[in-house]
């Protein structure tokens, strides 16, 4: 849930600029 809150607070621009960390988080939570 904590990770979801972090992703929720992230803007679309942040996700586009930093896709690698996002993918790592998704891989850990998947």
N, C-alpha and C positions, 0 to 999 in steps of 0.2 A: 504493500500500500504506500509506503514511503516513496518508492521509486515512481509510482503513478503520480503522486503529488508533485514530484520534481518535474516530471515530463509535462504535467498539467500547467505548471508555471512557466515552462519554456515557450518561447515564441516560435512561430514557424520559421522565421529567419535564423534563429539559433539552431534549429534542427537541420536546416539546409547548410549552414556554415560548418556545423560539427556533426556530420552523419556517422562518422566512425564510432565515437563514444556512445551515440544513441544505439547503434547496432549492437555494441557490446552489452549495454544495459538490457536490451531486448533479449539477447542471447542468454543472459544470466537469469532473467525472469521468466523466460519461455518454458 
